[in-house]
Amino acid sequence: MLDNVRIVLVNTSDCRNIGSAARAMKTMGLKNLILVDPIEMPNGQAQALSAGASDVLGNAKVVATLKEAIEDCGLVVGTSARSRTLPWPMLEPRRCGKKMVEEGNQYPVALVFGRESSGLTNDELQLCHYHVAIPANPEYSSLNLAMAVQTLSYEIRMNFLEAEEAKFENNKSAVTATAVVDEDGEAKYQLVEETERFYDHFESAMQKTGFIQPKHPGIIMTKVRRLFNRARPDGKELKMLRGILASIDKAAATANKD
């Protein structure tokens, strides 16, 4: 299951932080590191700070955008230390670790960390199903990137070990693949790539009805994303919603002909 967990670092400015993050990952049994448009690529300094996790560092995948890093993931959690104008579904670290383990049995899952100075942008956070914040001391909440990676990776590992122990003891409450499959045994939730197609389709259909003005979309799509990320429709529900949008497309085309 741990092989399905991705640690995604966005636009990291100091390669030494990448090396330290790789070390933090390996101590918890994680090895899939993705770098999104790093300002400074890993070098000898990063290797030194990885302290034996050079394999994690050397196998890191570099991509241009966050969308590219997570498009085949079924669960994406973004780290955020700041309050936002539009609140997003939040997880505390322990619950985050549990969800990663539950859903990591079915498909890749991603934990996304932002820039050292400013974190993730609102647009990047809107690509995530949930946000997670580490409840550090409010009087001194200065966690560096590697510390944050270590803390959340630890929660994933602890939940993984608990699930493995429960399976070993044949405990019915063990976290198993059935936690995220439907009655037909199919994966319950769609991957990010398919969910993004739904959002694109929704925006297109609403433009055809006039509900969204192409030149002035405002924050409607942000609110739509928040709504559906909170509801998290499963695969069959998402297909139903796409069918509804297709019927709107058809009605709009007919109306335009008339």
C-alpha positions as CSV (number, residue, x, y, z in Angstrom):
1,M,0.0,0.0,0.0
2,L,2.8,2.4,0.9
3,D,4.0,2.2,-2.7
4,N,0.8,3.9,-3.8
5,V,1.5,7.0,-1.6
6,R,3.1,10.0,-3.3
7,I,4.7,12.9,-1.7
8,V,4.4,15.9,-4.0
9,L,6.6,19.0,-3.5
10,V,5.5,22.1,-5.4
11,N,8.0,24.7,-6.6
12,T,10.5,24.0,-3.9
13,S,13.1,26.8,-3.8
14,D,15.9,25.1,-1.8
15,C,17.1,21.7,-3.0
16,R,18.4,20.9,0.5
17,N,14.8,20.8,1.6
18,I,14.1,18.2,-1.1
19,G,17.0,16.0,0.3
20,S,15.7,16.3,3.8
21,A,12.2,15.5,2.7
22,A,13.5,12.4,0.9
23,R,15.1,11.3,4.2
24,A,11.9,11.9,6.1
25,M,10.0,9.8,3.6
26,K,12.4,6.8,3.6
27,T,12.3,6.6,7.4
28,M,8.6,6.0,7.2
29,G,8.7,3.5,4.3
30,L,7.7,5.9,1.5
31,K,9.6,6.2,-1.7
32,N,7.5,8.0,-4.4
33,L,8.6,11.6,-4.6
34,I,7.3,14.0,-7.2
35,L,8.8,17.4,-7.8
36,V,6.6,20.0,-9.4
37,D,8.6,22.7,-11.2
38,P,11.4,22.9,-8.6
39,I,13.3,26.2,-8.6
40,E,16.5,24.4,-7.7
41,M,17.0,20.8,-8.9
42,P,18.6,18.3,-6.4
43,N,22.4,18.4,-6.4
44,G,25.2,17.3,-4.1
45,Q,23.8,19.3,-1.2
46,A,20.5,17.6,-1.5
47,Q,22.2,14.2,-1.7
48,A,24.1,15.0,1.5
49,L,21.0,15.9,3.4
50,S,19.1,12.9,2.2
51,A,21.5,10.9,4.4
52,G,21.1,7.5,2.8
53,A,17.8,8.2,1.0
54,S,19.6,8.8,-2.3
55,D,17.5,6.2,-3.9
56,V,14.3,8.2,-3.1
57,L,16.0,11.3,-4.4
58,G,17.4,9.7,-7.5
59,N,14.1,8.2,-8.5
60,A,12.1,11.4,-7.9
61,K,9.9,12.3,-10.9
62,V,10.0,15.9,-12.1
63,V,6.8,17.4,-13.7
64,A,5.7,20.9,-14.8
65,T,2.4,21.2,-13.1
66,L,0.5,19.9,-10.1
67,K,-2.2,18.6,-12.4
68,E,0.3,16.4,-14.1
69,A,1.5,15.0,-10.7
70,I,-1.9,14.0,-9.5
71,E,-4.0,13.2,-12.6
72,D,-4.0,9.4,-11.9
73,C,-4.6,9.7,-8.2
74,G,-7.9,8.9,-6.5
75,L,-7.3,11.0,-3.3
76,V,-5.3,14.2,-3.0
77,V,-4.7,16.0,0.3
78,G,-3.0,19.4,0.3
79,T,-1.2,20.9,3.2
80,S,-2.3,24.3,4.3
81,A,-1.4,26.4,7.4
82,R,-3.5,29.4,6.4
83,S,-7.2,30.0,6.8
84,R,-8.9,30.5,3.4
85,T,-11.7,32.7,2.2
86,L,-13.5,29.6,1.0
87,P,-13.1,26.8,3.6
88,W,-12.3,23.4,2.2
89,P,-13.0,20.0,3.8
90,M,-10.3,19.6,6.4
91,L,-8.6,16.6,8.0
92,E,-6.4,16.5,11.1
93,P,-3.1,14.6,10.6
94,R,-4.3,11.3,12.1
95,R,-7.4,11.2,10.0
96,C,-5.3,12.1,7.0
97,G,-3.1,9.1,7.6
98,K,-6.1,6.8,7.9
99,K,-7.7,8.0,4.7
100,M,-4.3,7.6,2.9
101,V,-4.1,4.0,4.0
102,E,-7.8,3.2,3.3
103,E,-7.7,4.5,-0.2
104,G,-4.1,3.7,-1.0
105,N,-5.2,0.1,-1.3
106,Q,-7.1,1.0,-4.5
107,Y,-5.2,3.6,-6.4
108,P,-2.4,6.2,-6.0
109,V,-2.9,8.8,-3.3
110,A,-1.0,12.1,-3.0
111,L,0.0,14.3,-0.1
112,V,0.9,17.8,-1.5
113,F,3.3,20.3,0.0
114,G,3.7,23.8,-1.2
115,R,6.4,26.4,-1.3
116,E,8.6,27.0,1.7
117,S,7.5,30.7,2.0
118,S,4.0,30.8,0.8
119,G,2.6,27.2,0.6
120,L,0.1,26.2,-2.1
121,T,-1.9,28.7,-4.1
122,N,-5.7,28.7,-3.9
123,D,-5.9,27.3,-7.4
124,E,-3.6,24.4,-6.3
125,L,-5.5,23.8,-3.1
126,Q,-8.7,23.6,-5.2
127,L,-7.2,20.5,-7.0
128,C,-7.2,18.7,-3.6
129,H,-10.1,16.7,-2.1
130,Y,-9.1,17.7,1.4
131,H,-6.7,20.0,3.2
132,V,-4.7,19.0,6.2
133,A,-3.1,21.3,8.8
134,I,-0.6,20.3,11.5
135,P,-1.9,21.7,14.8
136,A,1.4,23.2,15.9
137,N,1.9,25.6,18.8
138,P,0.1,28.8,17.6
139,E,2.7,30.9,19.4
140,Y,5.5,29.2,17.4
141,S,4.2,27.2,14.4
142,S,7.3,27.4,12.3
143,L,7.6,24.0,10.7
144,N,10.1,23.6,7.9
145,L,9.2,21.5,4.8
146,A,11.0,18.3,5.9
147,M,9.4,18.5,9.4
148,A,6.0,18.7,7.8
149,V,6.7,15.8,5.5
150,Q,8.1,13.8,8.5
151,T,5.0,14.5,10.7
152,L,2.4,13.5,8.1
153,S,4.4,10.5,6.8
154,Y,4.6,9.2,10.3
155,E,0.8,9.3,10.6
156,I,0.5,7.3,7.4
157,R,2.9,4.7,8.6
158,M,1.2,4.4,12.0
159,N,-2.1,3.8,10.4
160,F,-0.5,1.4,7.9
161,L,1.0,-0.7,10.7
162,E,-2.3,-0.7,12.7
163,A,-4.1,-1.9,9.6
164,E,-1.5,-4.7,9.0
165,E,-1.8,-5.8,12.6
166,A,-5.5,-5.9,12.4
167,K,-5.4,-8.0,9.2
168,F,-3.0,-10.4,10.9
169,E,-5.4,-10.9,13.8
170,N,-8.3,-11.3,11.4
171,N,-10.1,-8.4,13.0
172,K,-13.2,-7.5,11.1
173,S,-12.6,-3.8,11.7
174,A,-9.3,-4.0,9.7
175,V,-8.8,-1.4,7.0
176,T,-9.2,-3.4,3.7
177,A,-9.8,-2.7,0.1
178,T,-13.6,-3.0,0.6
179,A,-13.5,0.4,2.4
180,V,-13.4,2.1,-1.0
181,V,-15.2,-0.2,-3.4
182,D,-18.8,-0.2,-4.4
183,E,-21.2,-3.2,-4.4
184,D,-19.9,-4.4,-7.7
185,G,-16.3,-4.4,-6.5
186,E,-15.3,-1.4,-8.5
187,A,-13.2,1.5,-7.2
188,K,-15.6,3.8,-5.4
189,Y,-14.0,7.1,-6.3
190,Q,-12.8,8.4,-9.6
191,L,-9.2,9.5,-10.3
192,V,-8.4,13.2,-10.4
193,E,-8.1,13.1,-14.2
194,E,-11.8,12.0,-14.6
195,T,-12.9,14.4,-11.9
196,E,-11.2,17.3,-13.7
197,R,-13.1,16.3,-16.9
198,F,-16.3,16.6,-14.9
199,Y,-15.5,20.1,-13.7
200,D,-14.6,21.2,-17.3
201,H,-17.9,19.7,-18.5
202,F,-19.8,21.5,-15.8
203,E,-18.3,24.8,-16.6
204,S,-18.9,24.4,-20.3
205,A,-22.5,23.4,-19.8
206,M,-23.2,26.3,-17.4
207,Q,-21.7,28.7,-20.0
208,K,-24.2,27.3,-22.6
209,T,-27.1,28.0,-20.2
210,G,-25.8,31.5,-19.4
211,F,-25.4,30.7,-15.7
212,I,-21.7,31.3,-16.0
213,Q,-20.4,34.1,-18.2
214,P,-17.2,33.1,-20.0
215,K,-15.6,36.5,-19.6
216,H,-16.7,36.8,-15.9
217,P,-16.7,33.4,-14.3
218,G,-16.2,34.9,-10.8
219,I,-15.8,32.3,-8.1
220,I,-18.6,30.1,-9.1
221,M,-16.3,27.2,-10.1
222,T,-14.4,27.6,-6.9
223,K,-17.6,27.1,-5.0
224,V,-18.6,24.2,-7.3
225,R,-15.3,22.5,-6.6
226,R,-15.8,23.0,-2.8
227,L,-19.3,21.5,-3.0
228,F,-18.4,18.4,-4.9
229,N,-15.1,17.8,-3.1
230,R,-17.1,17.9,0.1
231,A,-19.8,15.6,-1.2
232,R,-17.1,13.4,-3.0
233,P,-19.5,11.6,-5.5
234,D,-18.5,8.1,-6.2
235,G,-17.9,6.7,-9.8
236,K,-21.5,5.9,-10.5
237,E,-22.7,9.2,-9.2
238,L,-20.2,11.1,-11.3
239,K,-21.3,9.3,-14.4
240,M,-24.9,10.2,-13.6
241,L,-23.9,13.9,-13.2
242,R,-22.0,13.7,-16.5
243,G,-25.2,12.4,-18.1
244,I,-27.2,15.3,-16.6
245,L,-24.7,17.7,-18.1
246,A,-24.9,15.9,-21.5
247,S,-28.7,16.4,-21.4
248,I,-28.1,20.1,-20.7
249,D,-25.7,20.3,-23.7
250,K,-28.3,18.7,-25.9
251,A,-31.1,21.0,-24.7
252,A,-28.9,24.1,-25.2
253,A,-28.0,23.0,-28.7
254,T,-31.6,22.5,-29.6
255,A,-32.5,25.9,-28.2
256,N,-29.8,27.6,-30.2
257,K,-31.1,26.1,-33.4
258,D,-34.6,27.4,-32.7
